[in-house]
Amino acid sequence: MRTNISPLLSHYELGEFVDLAWAEGGYTNENYIIKTSNGKFFLKKYLRVSDERVNREHRLLDYLKNQRFPVPRVIKNTAGLTLTEMDGNFYTFFEFIGGHTRVQTNSVTEEELRNIAKTLADYHFLAKNMPLSLEPIIPIFNKNSLNILYNEVVTILRNRRELDEFDQEINKILAQKIKELNGLEDMDEASLPSLLTHGDFHAANFKFNENGEITAVFDWELSKHQPRIWEVLLAMMFCTKLEWTWNFHTPIDFEKAKLFLQTYNASNPFSKTEIEAIPYLMKVASADLTWPLKEHYIHNNFGSDRFLPKKTEHWFFWNNENIKKLQGIINGIAYSQPKLI
């Protein structure tokens, strides 16, 4: 990367190259901090680029910046574009915002957890009236596509002459997950309040100041139009899980979950429909292994393996008992509040 940075900078008016450092975090893109004679900048190298998706991300950032929401400014090149192609790779420069991040997203302090919930509620309030064009709602759950993926992985495993330890674990788990998947009824997700979600709202995508306040929210390329309660549950899991594993296959700290949900609900209350949907959504989440399986078996990204559960029983943490416990917390928080959406 160092040998390529000066030619890339020639497309911008950012000064002369001084130094480059790898920025921690990021599993589907490469991130760098660039120092030039004009100061520091954040550089993203897109590894899986879609012009339409990235351009929408940049339009969204411009809108949020104008609304004073904490996002970095996208920097245009000399041609007036936010995405630069060089040697078959795609890059974007962003305003550099100082502070610390939490790569292990469950390591947040209590004050940071409160601010994550409050910032998410504030974003969702803005997103209700987003003027940007939206694609149709992307389903949270597609039983057919999951079945295709799971059967593809089963076929890969059957064709291997020898299964390593990871393969053996997946082979044991998949049969039960397929059973869970096929036992789920369909749900009308259109009945849930939906908006343009961030898509990956966790502390590794934030910068915090010394007071635990969020000074920037990054990585909006996974934004999609989905039910907001789904993003609330995902963000809650990131903050409160007890082990650093894939979201819905680990125990959580229910007291921290209560604090997160109370803080969110105080700014942007849950609707009755959303609360009633929680048991179904948690069962869907427990049955869905899309990300870890795709990364390992389809994209050969073995670095994602460390996010998988450390104990076999954690694959099945979200049984009916724990789902009822979570719903009880939300019921206790929500029903005394006026509903905004």
GUBAKOL-330710 format. One record per residue (C-alpha): residue in one letter; residue number from 1; x negated, z, y. Coordinates in steps of 0.05 Angstrom, whole numbers. Each point is the difference from the previous one (the first is absolute). Last residue first. Layout:
<atom><res>A</res><n>NUM</n><x>X</x><z>Z</z><y>Y</y></atom>
...
END
This chain:
<atom><res>I</res><n>341</n><x>876</x><z>308</z><y>104</y></atom>
<atom><res>L</res><n>340</n><x>-3</x><z>58</z><y>49</y></atom>
<atom><res>K</res><n>339</n><x>34</x><z>52</z><y>-43</y></atom>
<atom><res>P</res><n>338</n><x>13</x><z>69</z><y>29</y></atom>
<atom><res>Q</res><n>337</n><x>-37</x><z>55</z><y>-39</y></atom>
<atom><res>S</res><n>336</n><x>29</x><z>56</z><y>-42</y></atom>
<atom><res>Y</res><n>335</n><x>0</x><z>-44</z><y>-62</y></atom>
<atom><res>A</res><n>334</n><x>-73</x><z>-16</z><y>1</y></atom>
<atom><res>I</res><n>333</n><x>-47</x><z>56</z><y>-15</y></atom>
<atom><res>G</res><n>332</n><x>34</x><z>35</z><y>-59</y></atom>
<atom><res>N</res><n>331</n><x>19</x><z>-66</z><y>-30</y></atom>
<atom><res>I</res><n>330</n><x>-72</x><z>-24</z><y>7</y></atom>
<atom><res>I</res><n>329</n><x>-27</x><z>61</z><y>-37</y></atom>
<atom><res>G</res><n>328</n><x>53</x><z>-6</z><y>-55</y></atom>
<atom><res>Q</res><n>327</n><x>-17</x><z>-73</z><y>-9</y></atom>
<atom><res>L</res><n>326</n><x>-72</x><z>19</z><y>-13</y></atom>
<atom><res>K</res><n>325</n><x>19</x><z>52</z><y>-52</y></atom>
<atom><res>K</res><n>324</n><x>50</x><z>-48</z><y>-32</y></atom>
<atom><res>I</res><n>323</n><x>-56</x><z>-51</z><y>-8</y></atom>
<atom><res>N</res><n>322</n><x>-45</x><z>53</z><y>-29</y></atom>
<atom><res>E</res><n>321</n><x>51</x><z>18</z><y>-55</y></atom>
<atom><res>N</res><n>320</n><x>20</x><z>-72</z><y>-14</y></atom>
<atom><res>N</res><n>319</n><x>-71</x><z>-21</z><y>-17</y></atom>
<atom><res>W</res><n>318</n><x>-47</x><z>-22</z><y>54</y></atom>
<atom><res>F</res><n>317</n><x>-63</x><z>28</z><y>-32</y></atom>
<atom><res>F</res><n>316</n><x>-1</x><z>-53</z><y>-55</y></atom>
<atom><res>W</res><n>315</n><x>-68</x><z>-33</z><y>10</y></atom>
<atom><res>H</res><n>314</n><x>-23</x><z>71</z><y>16</y></atom>
<atom><res>E</res><n>313</n><x>7</x><z>19</z><y>-73</y></atom>
<atom><res>T</res><n>312</n><x>-59</x><z>-46</z><y>-18</y></atom>
<atom><res>K</res><n>311</n><x>-48</x><z>37</z><y>45</y></atom>
<atom><res>K</res><n>310</n><x>-48</x><z>-30</z><y>51</y></atom>
<atom><res>P</res><n>309</n><x>53</x><z>-47</z><y>27</y></atom>
<atom><res>L</res><n>308</n><x>-25</x><z>-68</z><y>26</y></atom>
<atom><res>F</res><n>307</n><x>-32</x><z>-7</z><y>68</y></atom>
<atom><res>R</res><n>306</n><x>-71</x><z>-5</z><y>-29</y></atom>
<atom><res>D</res><n>305</n><x>20</x><z>-65</z><y>-34</y></atom>
<atom><res>S</res><n>304</n><x>5</x><z>-35</z><y>68</y></atom>
<atom><res>G</res><n>303</n><x>-75</x><z>-15</z><y>-1</y></atom>
<atom><res>F</res><n>302</n><x>13</x><z>-45</z><y>-60</y></atom>
<atom><res>N</res><n>301</n><x>23</x><z>-57</z><y>44</y></atom>
<atom><res>N</res><n>300</n><x>7</x><z>-54</z><y>-55</y></atom>
<atom><res>H</res><n>299</n><x>56</x><z>-33</z><y>41</y></atom>
<atom><res>I</res><n>298</n><x>50</x><z>-8</z><y>-57</y></atom>
<atom><res>Y</res><n>297</n><x>-18</x><z>56</z><y>-49</y></atom>
<atom><res>H</res><n>296</n><x>-28</x><z>56</z><y>45</y></atom>
<atom><res>E</res><n>295</n><x>32</x><z>-14</z><y>68</y></atom>
<atom><res>K</res><n>294</n><x>66</x><z>-24</z><y>-30</y></atom>
<atom><res>L</res><n>293</n><x>6</x><z>61</z><y>-45</y></atom>
<atom><res>P</res><n>292</n><x>-17</x><z>50</z><y>54</y></atom>
<atom><res>W</res><n>291</n><x>48</x><z>-32</z><y>51</y></atom>
<atom><res>T</res><n>290</n><x>60</x><z>-15</z><y>-44</y></atom>
<atom><res>L</res><n>289</n><x>7</x><z>65</z><y>-38</y></atom>
<atom><res>D</res><n>288</n><x>74</x><z>10</z><y>17</y></atom>
<atom><res>A</res><n>287</n><x>39</x><z>46</z><y>-48</y></atom>
<atom><res>S</res><n>286</n><x>-14</x><z>63</z><y>41</y></atom>
<atom><res>A</res><n>285</n><x>19</x><z>-36</z><y>65</y></atom>
<atom><res>V</res><n>284</n><x>66</x><z>-25</z><y>-29</y></atom>
<atom><res>K</res><n>283</n><x>17</x><z>71</z><y>-24</y></atom>
<atom><res>M</res><n>282</n><x>-17</x><z>27</z><y>70</y></atom>
<atom><res>L</res><n>281</n><x>44</x><z>-53</z><y>33</y></atom>
<atom><res>Y</res><n>280</n><x>59</x><z>16</z><y>-45</y></atom>
<atom><res>P</res><n>279</n><x>-3</x><z>74</z><y>13</y></atom>
<atom><res>I</res><n>278</n><x>-9</x><z>-13</z><y>76</y></atom>
<atom><res>A</res><n>277</n><x>61</x><z>-45</z><y>11</y></atom>
<atom><res>E</res><n>276</n><x>48</x><z>56</z><y>17</y></atom>
<atom><res>I</res><n>275</n><x>-45</x><z>22</z><y>57</y></atom>
<atom><res>E</res><n>274</n><x>-3</x><z>-70</z><y>28</y></atom>
<atom><res>T</res><n>273</n><x>76</x><z>-9</z><y>-2</y></atom>
<atom><res>K</res><n>272</n><x>10</x><z>67</z><y>36</y></atom>
<atom><res>S</res><n>271</n><x>-45</x><z>-24</z><y>56</y></atom>
<atom><res>F</res><n>270</n><x>-68</x><z>31</z><y>16</y></atom>
<atom><res>P</res><n>269</n><x>-15</x><z>25</z><y>70</y></atom>
<atom><res>N</res><n>268</n><x>-52</x><z>-31</z><y>46</y></atom>
<atom><res>S</res><n>267</n><x>-37</x><z>52</z><y>41</y></atom>
<atom><res>A</res><n>266</n><x>18</x><z>65</z><y>-36</y></atom>
<atom><res>N</res><n>265</n><x>4</x><z>-39</z><y>-65</y></atom>
<atom><res>Y</res><n>264</n><x>-74</x><z>-19</z><y>3</y></atom>
<atom><res>T</res><n>263</n><x>-23</x><z>71</z><y>12</y></atom>
<atom><res>Q</res><n>262</n><x>45</x><z>29</z><y>-54</y></atom>
<atom><res>L</res><n>261</n><x>-23</x><z>-53</z><y>-49</y></atom>
<atom><res>F</res><n>260</n><x>-73</x><z>15</z><y>10</y></atom>
<atom><res>L</res><n>259</n><x>10</x><z>75</z><y>-2</y></atom>
<atom><res>K</res><n>258</n><x>41</x><z>-5</z><y>-64</y></atom>
<atom><res>A</res><n>257</n><x>-53</x><z>-44</z><y>-32</y></atom>
<atom><res>K</res><n>256</n><x>-53</x><z>52</z><y>20</y></atom>
<atom><res>E</res><n>255</n><x>41</x><z>53</z><y>-36</y></atom>
<atom><res>F</res><n>254</n><x>11</x><z>-46</z><y>-60</y></atom>
<atom><res>D</res><n>253</n><x>-75</x><z>-10</z><y>-11</y></atom>
<atom><res>I</res><n>252</n><x>1</x><z>-62</z><y>-44</y></atom>
<atom><res>P</res><n>251</n><x>-14</x><z>-13</z><y>-73</y></atom>
<atom><res>T</res><n>250</n><x>-28</x><z>-69</z><y>-16</y></atom>
<atom><res>H</res><n>249</n><x>26</x><z>-67</z><y>-24</y></atom>
<atom><res>F</res><n>248</n><x>40</x><z>-23</z><y>60</y></atom>
<atom><res>N</res><n>247</n><x>-56</x><z>-17</z><y>46</y></atom>
<atom><res>W</res><n>246</n><x>-58</x><z>-25</z><y>-43</y></atom>
<atom><res>T</res><n>245</n><x>-52</x><z>55</z><y>-3</y></atom>
<atom><res>W</res><n>244</n><x>-37</x><z>49</z><y>46</y></atom>
<atom><res>E</res><n>243</n><x>30</x><z>63</z><y>-30</y></atom>
<atom><res>L</res><n>242</n><x>45</x><z>51</z><y>32</y></atom>
<atom><res>K</res><n>241</n><x>46</x><z>-50</z><y>34</y></atom>
<atom><res>T</res><n>240</n><x>25</x><z>21</z><y>69</y></atom>
<atom><res>C</res><n>239</n><x>-22</x><z>-50</z><y>52</y></atom>
<atom><res>F</res><n>238</n><x>3</x><z>-65</z><y>-41</y></atom>
<atom><res>M</res><n>237</n><x>65</x><z>22</z><y>-32</y></atom>
<atom><res>M</res><n>236</n><x>34</x><z>12</z><y>68</y></atom>
<atom><res>A</res><n>235</n><x>-21</x><z>-69</z><y>23</y></atom>
<atom><res>L</res><n>234</n><x>31</x><z>-32</z><y>-61</y></atom>
<atom><res>L</res><n>233</n><x>64</x><z>40</z><y>7</y></atom>
<atom><res>V</res><n>232</n><x>7</x><z>-19</z><y>73</y></atom>
<atom><res>E</res><n>231</n><x>-15</x><z>-73</z><y>-16</y></atom>
<atom><res>W</res><n>230</n><x>56</x><z>-2</z><y>-51</y></atom>
<atom><res>I</res><n>229</n><x>47</x><z>35</z><y>48</y></atom>
<atom><res>R</res><n>228</n><x>-12</x><z>-57</z><y>49</y></atom>
<atom><res>P</res><n>227</n><x>33</x><z>-52</z><y>-44</y></atom>
<atom><res>Q</res><n>226</n><x>-42</x><z>-64</z><y>2</y></atom>
<atom><res>H</res><n>225</n><x>-23</x><z>-55</z><y>46</y></atom>
<atom><res>K</res><n>224</n><x>-74</x><z>-7</z><y>-12</y></atom>
<atom><res>S</res><n>223</n><x>-66</x><z>22</z><y>30</y></atom>
<atom><res>L</res><n>222</n><x>-59</x><z>-11</z><y>-47</y></atom>
<atom><res>E</res><n>221</n><x>-43</x><z>-30</z><y>56</y></atom>
<atom><res>W</res><n>220</n><x>8</x><z>63</z><y>43</y></atom>
<atom><res>D</res><n>219</n><x>-69</x><z>29</z><y>-14</y></atom>
<atom><res>F</res><n>218</n><x>-12</x><z>50</z><y>56</y></atom>
<atom><res>V</res><n>217</n><x>35</x><z>58</z><y>35</y></atom>
<atom><res>A</res><n>216</n><x>-38</x><z>29</z><y>59</y></atom>
<atom><res>T</res><n>215</n><x>-7</x><z>64</z><y>40</y></atom>
<atom><res>I</res><n>214</n><x>37</x><z>45</z><y>-48</y></atom>
<atom><res>E</res><n>213</n><x>-3</x><z>73</z><y>23</y></atom>
<atom><res>G</res><n>212</n><x>-38</x><z>51</z><y>-42</y></atom>
<atom><res>N</res><n>211</n><x>-27</x><z>36</z><y>61</y></atom>
<atom><res>E</res><n>210</n><x>-70</x><z>-27</z><y>-10</y></atom>
<atom><res>N</res><n>209</n><x>26</x><z>-72</z><y>2</y></atom>
<atom><res>F</res><n>208</n><x>28</x><z>-36</z><y>-60</y></atom>
<atom><res>K</res><n>207</n><x>-9</x><z>-74</z><y>-20</y></atom>
<atom><res>F</res><n>206</n><x>49</x><z>-27</z><y>-50</y></atom>
<atom><res>N</res><n>205</n><x>0</x><z>-48</z><y>-59</y></atom>
<atom><res>A</res><n>204</n><x>-34</x><z>49</z><y>-48</y></atom>
<atom><res>A</res><n>203</n><x>55</x><z>49</z><y>21</y></atom>
<atom><res>H</res><n>202</n><x>57</x><z>-39</z><y>-32</y></atom>
<atom><res>F</res><n>201</n><x>53</x><z>-50</z><y>19</y></atom>
<atom><res>D</res><n>200</n><x>-11</x><z>-62</z><y>-44</y></atom>
<atom><res>G</res><n>199</n><x>61</x><z>-45</z><y>9</y></atom>
<atom><res>H</res><n>198</n><x>9</x><z>9</z><y>75</y></atom>
<atom><res>T</res><n>197</n><x>75</x><z>-8</z><y>-8</y></atom>
<atom><res>L</res><n>196</n><x>41</x><z>-53</z><y>36</y></atom>
<atom><res>L</res><n>195</n><x>70</x><z>29</z><y>-5</y></atom>
<atom><res>S</res><n>194</n><x>53</x><z>20</z><y>-50</y></atom>
<atom><res>P</res><n>193</n><x>58</x><z>50</z><y>-2</y></atom>
<atom><res>L</res><n>192</n><x>22</x><z>2</z><y>-73</y></atom>
<atom><res>S</res><n>191</n><x>62</x><z>-38</z><y>-24</y></atom>
<atom><res>A</res><n>190</n><x>-42</x><z>-63</z><y>-9</y></atom>
<atom><res>E</res><n>189</n><x>-37</x><z>36</z><y>-56</y></atom>
<atom><res>D</res><n>188</n><x>60</x><z>-11</z><y>-45</y></atom>
<atom><res>M</res><n>187</n><x>-28</x><z>32</z><y>-63</y></atom>
<atom><res>D</res><n>186</n><x>-11</x><z>-27</z><y>-70</y></atom>
<atom><res>E</res><n>185</n><x>0</x><z>49</z><y>-58</y></atom>
<atom><res>L</res><n>184</n><x>-64</x><z>27</z><y>-29</y></atom>
<atom><res>G</res><n>183</n><x>-8</x><z>7</z><y>-75</y></atom>
<atom><res>N</res><n>182</n><x>-41</x><z>-64</z><y>-5</y></atom>
<atom><res>L</res><n>181</n><x>-53</x><z>30</z><y>45</y></atom>
<atom><res>E</res><n>180</n><x>-4</x><z>67</z><y>-36</y></atom>
<atom><res>K</res><n>179</n><x>-9</x><z>-36</z><y>-67</y></atom>
<atom><res>I</res><n>178</n><x>-54</x><z>-45</z><y>31</y></atom>
<atom><res>K</res><n>177</n><x>-33</x><z>63</z><y>27</y></atom>
<atom><res>Q</res><n>176</n><x>0</x><z>32</z><y>-69</y></atom>
<atom><res>A</res><n>175</n><x>-32</x><z>-60</z><y>-33</y></atom>
<atom><res>L</res><n>174</n><x>-49</x><z>-7</z><y>57</y></atom>
<atom><res>I</res><n>173</n><x>-29</x><z>69</z><y>-5</y></atom>
<atom><res>K</res><n>172</n><x>-35</x><z>-6</z><y>-67</y></atom>
<atom><res>N</res><n>171</n><x>-30</x><z>-68</z><y>14</y></atom>
<atom><res>I</res><n>170</n><x>-21</x><z>23</z><y>69</y></atom>
<atom><res>E</res><n>169</n><x>-40</x><z>57</z><y>-29</y></atom>
<atom><res>Q</res><n>168</n><x>-32</x><z>-44</z><y>-54</y></atom>
<atom><res>D</res><n>167</n><x>-18</x><z>-53</z><y>52</y></atom>
<atom><res>F</res><n>166</n><x>-35</x><z>52</z><y>43</y></atom>
<atom><res>E</res><n>165</n><x>-40</x><z>27</z><y>-59</y></atom>
<atom><res>D</res><n>164</n><x>-23</x><z>-69</z><y>-21</y></atom>
<atom><res>L</res><n>163</n><x>41</x><z>-44</z><y>-47</y></atom>
<atom><res>E</res><n>162</n><x>-35</x><z>-46</z><y>-48</y></atom>
<atom><res>R</res><n>161</n><x>14</x><z>-70</z><y>-23</y></atom>
<atom><res>R</res><n>160</n><x>45</x><z>-12</z><y>59</y></atom>
<atom><res>N</res><n>159</n><x>60</x><z>-45</z><y>-11</y></atom>
<atom><res>R</res><n>158</n><x>50</x><z>56</z><y>-8</y></atom>
<atom><res>L</res><n>157</n><x>-23</x><z>31</z><y>66</y></atom>
<atom><res>I</res><n>156</n><x>10</x><z>-64</z><y>39</y></atom>
<atom><res>T</res><n>155</n><x>69</x><z>-9</z><y>-32</y></atom>
<atom><res>V</res><n>154</n><x>20</x><z>71</z><y>20</y></atom>
<atom><res>V</res><n>153</n><x>-25</x><z>-15</z><y>71</y></atom>
<atom><res>E</res><n>152</n><x>43</x><z>-63</z><y>3</y></atom>
<atom><res>N</res><n>151</n><x>60</x><z>39</z><y>-27</y></atom>
<atom><res>Y</res><n>150</n><x>-9</x><z>51</z><y>55</y></atom>
<atom><res>L</res><n>149</n><x>-4</x><z>-53</z><y>54</y></atom>
<atom><res>I</res><n>148</n><x>61</x><z>-39</z><y>-25</y></atom>
<atom><res>N</res><n>147</n><x>40</x><z>65</z><y>-8</y></atom>
<atom><res>L</res><n>146</n><x>-19</x><z>20</z><y>71</y></atom>
<atom><res>S</res><n>145</n><x>23</x><z>-68</z><y>27</y></atom>
<atom><res>N</res><n>144</n><x>67</x><z>6</z><y>-36</y></atom>
<atom><res>K</res><n>143</n><x>13</x><z>72</z><y>21</y></atom>
<atom><res>N</res><n>142</n><x>-10</x><z>-16</z><y>73</y></atom>
<atom><res>F</res><n>141</n><x>-3</x><z>64</z><y>41</y></atom>
<atom><res>I</res><n>140</n><x>-13</x><z>13</z><y>72</y></atom>
<atom><res>P</res><n>139</n><x>32</x><z>-66</z><y>16</y></atom>
<atom><res>I</res><n>138</n><x>-29</x><z>-39</z><y>60</y></atom>
<atom><res>I</res><n>137</n><x>54</x><z>-2</z><y>54</y></atom>
<atom><res>P</res><n>136</n><x>4</x><z>-70</z><y>28</y></atom>
<atom><res>E</res><n>135</n><x>-57</x><z>-20</z><y>46</y></atom>
<atom><res>L</res><n>134</n><x>0</x><z>29</z><y>70</y></atom>
<atom><res>S</res><n>133</n><x>-8</x><z>-33</z><y>67</y></atom>
<atom><res>L</res><n>132</n><x>-28</x><z>47</z><y>51</y></atom>
<atom><res>P</res><n>131</n><x>47</x><z>34</z><y>49</y></atom>
<atom><res>M</res><n>130</n><x>-7</x><z>68</z><y>-34</y></atom>
<atom><res>N</res><n>129</n><x>62</x><z>42</z><y>16</y></atom>
<atom><res>K</res><n>128</n><x>-1</x><z>46</z><y>-61</y></atom>
<atom><res>A</res><n>127</n><x>-76</x><z>-5</z><y>0</y></atom>
<atom><res>L</res><n>126</n><x>-8</x><z>45</z><y>61</y></atom>
<atom><res>F</res><n>125</n><x>37</x><z>58</z><y>-34</y></atom>
<atom><res>H</res><n>124</n><x>-40</x><z>-14</z><y>-64</y></atom>
<atom><res>Y</res><n>123</n><x>-65</x><z>6</z><y>40</y></atom>
<atom><res>D</res><n>122</n><x>21</x><z>67</z><y>30</y></atom>
<atom><res>A</res><n>121</n><x>19</x><z>27</z><y>-69</y></atom>
<atom><res>L</res><n>120</n><x>-67</x><z>-23</z><y>-28</y></atom>
<atom><res>T</res><n>119</n><x>-37</x><z>33</z><y>58</y></atom>
<atom><res>K</res><n>118</n><x>38</x><z>65</z><y>-10</y></atom>
<atom><res>A</res><n>117</n><x>-15</x><z>2</z><y>-75</y></atom>
<atom><res>I</res><n>116</n><x>-74</x><z>-16</z><y>11</y></atom>
<atom><res>N</res><n>115</n><x>-3</x><z>51</z><y>56</y></atom>
<atom><res>R</res><n>114</n><x>27</x><z>55</z><y>-44</y></atom>
<atom><res>L</res><n>113</n><x>-50</x><z>-17</z><y>-55</y></atom>
<atom><res>E</res><n>112</n><x>-57</x><z>0</z><y>51</y></atom>
<atom><res>E</res><n>111</n><x>21</x><z>70</z><y>23</y></atom>
<atom><res>E</res><n>110</n><x>2</x><z>25</z><y>-72</y></atom>
<atom><res>T</res><n>109</n><x>-69</x><z>-30</z><y>-14</y></atom>
<atom><res>V</res><n>108</n><x>-7</x><z>-65</z><y>-38</y></atom>
<atom><res>S</res><n>107</n><x>-38</x><z>-2</z><y>-66</y></atom>
<atom><res>N</res><n>106</n><x>57</x><z>-37</z><y>-36</y></atom>
<atom><res>T</res><n>105</n><x>-23</x><z>-67</z><y>30</y></atom>
<atom><res>Q</res><n>104</n><x>-69</x><z>2</z><y>-31</y></atom>
<atom><res>V</res><n>103</n><x>-27</x><z>-52</z><y>49</y></atom>
<atom><res>R</res><n>102</n><x>20</x><z>48</z><y>56</y></atom>
<atom><res>T</res><n>101</n><x>-19</x><z>-30</z><y>67</y></atom>
<atom><res>H</res><n>100</n><x>-40</x><z>26</z><y>59</y></atom>
<atom><res>G</res><n>99</n><x>1</x><z>-18</z><y>73</y></atom>
<atom><res>G</res><n>98</n><x>-20</x><z>-60</z><y>42</y></atom>
<atom><res>I</res><n>97</n><x>40</x><z>-63</z><y>14</y></atom>
<atom><res>F</res><n>96</n><x>-35</x><z>-67</z><y>-2</y></atom>
<atom><res>E</res><n>95</n><x>43</x><z>-58</z><y>25</y></atom>
<atom><res>F</res><n>94</n><x>9</x><z>-51</z><y>-54</y></atom>
<atom><res>F</res><n>93</n><x>-38</x><z>-61</z><y>-25</y></atom>
<atom><res>T</res><n>92</n><x>31</x><z>-45</z><y>-52</y></atom>
<atom><res>Y</res><n>91</n><x>-34</x><z>-39</z><y>-56</y></atom>
<atom><res>F</res><n>90</n><x>15</x><z>-54</z><y>-51</y></atom>
<atom><res>N</res><n>89</n><x>-49</x><z>-29</z><y>-50</y></atom>
<atom><res>G</res><n>88</n><x>-10</x><z>-73</z><y>-21</y></atom>
<atom><res>D</res><n>87</n><x>-67</x><z>-5</z><y>36</y></atom>
<atom><res>M</res><n>86</n><x>31</x><z>26</z><y>64</y></atom>
<atom><res>E</res><n>85</n><x>74</x><z>6</z><y>16</y></atom>
<atom><res>T</res><n>84</n><x>22</x><z>42</z><y>60</y></atom>
<atom><res>L</res><n>83</n><x>67</x><z>34</z><y>6</y></atom>
<atom><res>T</res><n>82</n><x>25</x><z>26</z><y>68</y></atom>
<atom><res>L</res><n>81</n><x>0</x><z>-67</z><y>34</y></atom>
<atom><res>G</res><n>80</n><x>-11</x><z>-15</z><y>74</y></atom>
<atom><res>A</res><n>79</n><x>-54</x><z>-52</z><y>-13</y></atom>
<atom><res>T</res><n>78</n><x>-53</x><z>48</z><y>28</y></atom>
<atom><res>N</res><n>77</n><x>20</x><z>51</z><y>-53</y></atom>
<atom><res>K</res><n>76</n><x>57</x><z>49</z><y>9</y></atom>
<atom><res>I</res><n>75</n><x>-7</x><z>75</z><y>-9</y></atom>
<atom><res>V</res><n>74</n><x>57</x><z>39</z><y>-32</y></atom>
<atom><res>R</res><n>73</n><x>12</x><z>67</z><y>36</y></atom>
<atom><res>P</res><n>72</n><x>-1</x><z>61</z><y>-45</y></atom>
<atom><res>V</res><n>71</n><x>65</x><z>36</z><y>-15</y></atom>
<atom><res>P</res><n>70</n><x>29</x><z>65</z><y>28</y></atom>
<atom><res>F</res><n>69</n><x>70</x><z>-19</z><y>24</y></atom>
<atom><res>R</res><n>68</n><x>1</x><z>-13</z><y>75</y></atom>
<atom><res>Q</res><n>67</n><x>57</x><z>-50</z><y>-6</y></atom>
<atom><res>N</res><n>66</n><x>-47</x><z>-55</z><y>23</y></atom>
<atom><res>K</res><n>65</n><x>-48</x><z>19</z><y>-55</y></atom>
<atom><res>L</res><n>64</n><x>58</x><z>-3</z><y>-49</y></atom>
<atom><res>Y</res><n>63</n><x>17</x><z>-72</z><y>20</y></atom>
<atom><res>D</res><n>62</n><x>-72</x><z>-23</z><y>-3</y></atom>
<atom><res>L</res><n>61</n><x>-9</x><z>34</z><y>-68</y></atom>
<atom><res>L</res><n>60</n><x>62</x><z>-35</z><y>-26</y></atom>
<atom><res>R</res><n>59</n><x>-25</x><z>-68</z><y>23</y></atom>
<atom><res>H</res><n>58</n><x>-66</x><z>14</z><y>-36</y></atom>
<atom><res>E</res><n>57</n><x>35</x><z>19</z><y>-65</y></atom>
<atom><res>R</res><n>56</n><x>43</x><z>-63</z><y>5</y></atom>
<atom><res>N</res><n>55</n><x>-64</x><z>-41</z><y>7</y></atom>
<atom><res>V</res><n>54</n><x>-28</x><z>35</z><y>-62</y></atom>
<atom><res>R</res><n>53</n><x>62</x><z>-14</z><y>-41</y></atom>
<atom><res>E</res><n>52</n><x>7</x><z>-73</z><y>20</y></atom>
<atom><res>D</res><n>51</n><x>-74</x><z>-15</z><y>-7</y></atom>
<atom><res>S</res><n>50</n><x>-3</x><z>32</z><y>-70</y></atom>
<atom><res>V</res><n>49</n><x>-68</x><z>29</z><y>-16</y></atom>
<atom><res>R</res><n>48</n><x>-24</x><z>37</z><y>-61</y></atom>
<atom><res>L</res><n>47</n><x>-71</x><z>22</z><y>17</y></atom>
<atom><res>Y</res><n>46</n><x>12</x><z>10</z><y>74</y></atom>
<atom><res>K</res><n>45</n><x>-63</x><z>22</z><y>37</y></atom>
<atom><res>K</res><n>44</n><x>20</x><z>52</z><y>52</y></atom>
<atom><res>L</res><n>43</n><x>-44</x><z>17</z><y>59</y></atom>
<atom><res>F</res><n>42</n><x>6</x><z>61</z><y>44</y></atom>
<atom><res>F</res><n>41</n><x>-36</x><z>-3</z><y>67</y></atom>
<atom><res>K</res><n>40</n><x>-53</x><z>42</z><y>35</y></atom>
<atom><res>G</res><n>39</n><x>-31</x><z>-12</z><y>69</y></atom>
<atom><res>N</res><n>38</n><x>-17</x><z>-59</z><y>45</y></atom>
<atom><res>S</res><n>37</n><x>-72</x><z>-9</z><y>-24</y></atom>
<atom><res>T</res><n>36</n><x>28</x><z>-2</z><y>-70</y></atom>
<atom><res>K</res><n>35</n><x>17</x><z>51</z><y>-54</y></atom>
<atom><res>I</res><n>34</n><x>43</x><z>-23</z><y>-58</y></atom>
<atom><res>I</res><n>33</n><x>38</x><z>49</z><y>-44</y></atom>
<atom><res>Y</res><n>32</n><x>19</x><z>-34</z><y>-66</y></atom>
<atom><res>N</res><n>31</n><x>59</x><z>-8</z><y>-47</y></atom>
<atom><res>E</res><n>30</n><x>4</x><z>-41</z><y>-64</y></atom>
<atom><res>N</res><n>29</n><x>70</x><z>-14</z><y>-26</y></atom>
<atom><res>T</res><n>28</n><x>41</x><z>18</z><y>-62</y></atom>
<atom><res>Y</res><n>27</n><x>-26</x><z>70</z><y>-12</y></atom>
<atom><res>G</res><n>26</n><x>-11</x><z>25</z><y>71</y></atom>
<atom><res>G</res><n>25</n><x>-31</x><z>67</z><y>16</y></atom>
<atom><res>E</res><n>24</n><x>-67</x><z>15</z><y>31</y></atom>
<atom><res>A</res><n>23</n><x>-26</x><z>-45</z><y>55</y></atom>
<atom><res>W</res><n>22</n><x>-65</x><z>-36</z><y>-15</y></atom>
<atom><res>A</res><n>21</n><x>-49</x><z>0</z><y>58</y></atom>
<atom><res>L</res><n>20</n><x>-26</x><z>-56</z><y>44</y></atom>
<atom><res>D</res><n>19</n><x>-50</x><z>1</z><y>57</y></atom>
<atom><res>V</res><n>18</n><x>-20</x><z>-33</z><y>65</y></atom>
<atom><res>F</res><n>17</n><x>34</x><z>-68</z><y>6</y></atom>
<atom><res>E</res><n>16</n><x>4</x><z>-29</z><y>70</y></atom>
<atom><res>G</res><n>15</n><x>63</x><z>5</z><y>41</y></atom>
<atom><res>L</res><n>14</n><x>74</x><z>-2</z><y>-18</y></atom>
<atom><res>E</res><n>13</n><x>20</x><z>-67</z><y>27</y></atom>
<atom><res>Y</res><n>12</n><x>21</x><z>-29</z><y>-66</y></atom>
<atom><res>H</res><n>11</n><x>-12</x><z>-60</z><y>-45</y></atom>
<atom><res>S</res><n>10</n><x>-76</x><z>11</z><y>5</y></atom>
<atom><res>L</res><n>9</n><x>14</x><z>68</z><y>-32</y></atom>
<atom><res>L</res><n>8</n><x>10</x><z>-35</z><y>-67</y></atom>
<atom><res>P</res><n>7</n><x>-67</x><z>-36</z><y>5</y></atom>
<atom><res>S</res><n>6</n><x>-32</x><z>68</z><y>16</y></atom>
<atom><res>I</res><n>5</n><x>34</x><z>36</z><y>-58</y></atom>
<atom><res>N</res><n>4</n><x>-21</x><z>-45</z><y>-57</y></atom>
<atom><res>T</res><n>3</n><x>-68</x><z>31</z><y>-16</y></atom>
<atom><res>R</res><n>2</n><x>29</x><z>70</z><y>3</y></atom>
<atom><res>M</res><n>1</n><x>56</x><z>-17</z><y>-49</y></atom>
END
